[in-house]
Amino acid sequence: MKRYFSLKKEGRSAQLDIYGDITSWPCDESDMSAAILSRQLEEIGDVDEISVHINSYGGEVKEGLAIYNALRALKARVKTVCDGMACSIASVIFMAGDERVMHEASLLMIHNAWASGSGNAAELRKQADDLDVITDASKAAYLSRTSIDAEELTALMDAETWITPEAAVDMGFATSVETWGADAGPSQCARRALVALASSQSSSADDEDPDDADEADPDDGEGGEEPDEPDEPDKDEEDGEEPDEALQRLGRFFNAINR
């Protein structure tokens, strides 16, 4: 099972995994709070780089801000990687990376701080004002990394925006996109091209008029004209293979090489 927090050191580098809710109320012994994380970061000693892998819907703002600031304070180079989703306060932690990598199938989500509450009108108005201040803390983290201005960021957060990897790079939330399966593209393109070629050849064969061969009778030739040479046998017919069979062979071939 992937731990909510896990930290491991290998030589001069360390890896931190944040896979789950960011909370000050651990559900079991595998969970960890920001306070425990900070102590662990101190215990790993001197490293050159820490990779932080994130897949989280978010959680408590105070815990997330503490993790963000602890990572920013490190002397080591920090690389954050969005393995799935980095939503809400988890996207703020993502901003802690000097290098911020998103996988091609991953997402960020940013929005304003929210809370549930009860009380009289004055208390609820104060809570709304407090949420604006809390949101400003997250904005500061985003603006320290992104290339957009405060007005555009505010509009995105007001709309609770999901951000694709490409858009994240364009706006500066991420520095790069990690892609997978680069070798699969050409083989799929080749499959489509060859199947299209085989289909066109099949269509050409179907469009030929079988009566064309009967238009000129060599026995009725006038003016001493010699009869036409017989046509070359069709390769598919010569091999005993119909166009549909050729398509099937192509399909089996590409299925085999793509395994």
N, C-alpha and C positions, 0 to 999 in steps of 0.2 A: 504494500500500500504506500502511496506517495504521502509523505508527511506534510503537514500544514507548513511547518518550517523545517528545513534541514540544512545543516551547514557542514561542509567537509573541506579539508585542506589537503592539497596534493603539491608537495614541493613549494614553489614560490607563488602558487595560485590557490584560490579557494572558490567553491561554488555554493551559492545560497539558493535554495528552492522555496518559493512562496506559492504553494498550491492549496488555496482554500481561503476561507474568510479571515480577514485581518481583525482580530478581536483581543480584548483584554480579559476575556472570560474563556480560557481554554476548556474544551470539552473533554479531553483526555490527556494522558501524559505525553502524547506525541505532539500536542499543540504547544505553541510558544507565543509569548507576548513580546512586545517591542523591548521591554526592559530586559528580558532574558536574552533576546537577540543582541542587544548592545553589549552585554557582558560577554557573549560568545565572540563577538567581533574583536573585543579586546584580547580574548584568550588565544586567538589564532596567531597573534604576533605579527611579525613583519612579512607581508606578502606584496608581490608586485601587481597582482590583478585579482579582482573578485568578479565572478560572473553571477548575476542574479537572474534566475529564471522565474517568470511570473505567469500564473494562470489563476486569476482571482476575480470574483465579482466585486471585491472591495470590502468595506467593513467600517470600522470606527475611524473617524478622521484623526483623533488624537494619536492613535497607535500608528496610523499610516504616516502622519507628519513626523513622528519620532523616528520611524524607520528611514524615511527619506533623508532627514537631517543627519542621522548616524552614518548613512552611506556617503553623503556629500562631504562629511568631515574626514573621511578616510584619506590617508596619504596614497593608498593604492589606487590604481586605475580601476574604475568601476564600469563594467559592461552589463547592461540590462537587456534581457531577451524576453519578448512576449511570446510565450509558447502556445497560447490559446487566446485568452481574453485578459486584458488589464483594464478593468472598469472602475469608475469612481475613484476612491482613494488609491486603489492599486495602480491607476494610471499616473498618479502623482509619484509613487515609488518608482515607476518606470522612468520618470524624468531625472532620477538621480544618476543615471548612467552617463559617463563621458561618451560612451558609444551605446547607442540605443537601437537594437535590432528587432525587427518584426518579421515573423515567418509570413510567407505569402498567404497562408490561411490563418490569419489572426486578426484581432480587432482591438481598438481602444474605445473607451466610452468616457466622455466627460460630461459633468453636469454640476449644478449648484448643490451645495450642502442641503440636506433635508433632515427633518426630525418629526417625531410625533409628540404631541404635548397636550396639556390640559391647563385650564386656569381661566382667569377673567380676561376681559378685553385688553387691559393694560399689560398683563403678563404675556399674552399671546403676541401683542405688538412688539414687546421687547424681545421675545423669542425670534420673531421674524428679523428684527434688526441684528440680533446676535448671529443668525444664520448668514446674513450678508457679510459680516466680519469674518466668519469661519471660511466662507467661500473665497474671500480675498486671499487667505493663506494659500489655498490651492492655486489660485491665479498667479501668485508670485512664483510658485514652482514652475508652472507652465511657461510664463513669460521669460524666465531665466534661460530657457532652452529654445523656444520656438522663434519663428521669424514673423509671426503675426502680431498685430498691435492689440492693445487692451480692449478696444471696441469690438474688434472681430472675435476675440476670445470670449468676451461677455456674451455675444450673440450665440456662439456655439454652445456655451454652457447653459444659457437660458433655454435653448432648444433641446437639451439633452442629446448630444450628437454622438453617433457611432462613426468612428474614423477608420477607413481602410488603410492598409499598409502604404499604398501609393500616396494617398492624401496625407498620411502622417509624415512621410518624407518631404512632401511638397511644403508643408507648413512648419517643419522642423521638430515635430514631436518625436520622430524617429530619424536616425541617420542612415539606415539602410534596410533593405528587404532581403531576407534569406529565402532563396527559391530551392525547390526540390524537383527531382526528376527531369533534369535538363536533357538526359539522353532519350527520354520517352517522346519528346516533341518530334524529332526527325522521323522516327519510326512510324508514328501516327500519320504524319504528313505523307510519308512514302506509301503507307497503306492506302490512304485515300486516293493518291495520284494513280497508283497502279490499278486499283479497283475501277476508277473512272476510265482509265485507258482500256481495260478489258471490257467494260460496259460499252464504250464507244465502238470497239471492234465488233462486239456482239450485235450492236444496232446496225452497223454497216453491213454485216452479213445478212441480217434479216431484211434489209432494204433492197438487196439485189433482186432484179426481176428474172425469174427462171426462164421466161419466154425469150429473153434476149438472145440466148444461144440458138434458138430455132429460126431467127429472122432470115438468116442466110443459109441456103441449102447448097453444099458444095457440088451436088450433082446438077444443079440448075445454073451454074456459073456461066456468064456471058463474056464474050471477048477473050476467051482463053484464060480467064483469071483463075489462079490457083486457090484452092480452099484455104481458109484460115487454119493456122496451127491450133491444135486443141489447147484449151486453157490448162494452166498448171493446177494440179489438185490442191484444194484448200488444205493448209497445214493442219487445222483442227480435224478435218475429215481424215487426212492421211494418218494422223496419230490416233484416230478413233476417239477424239476428245471434243465434246460439245463446249460452246462458250460458257455455259453454266458450270460445267465441270472445271473449267479454267479458273473461274471466280472462286470456286470452292477450294481449289488448290492454293490460290493466293491467300485466302483466308486462313487455311491451316498453316501455311508458311509463316505468316506474320504473327499468328497466335503463338507459334513455337518460339520465335525469336524474342517475343515480348515477355516471356515468362521469367 
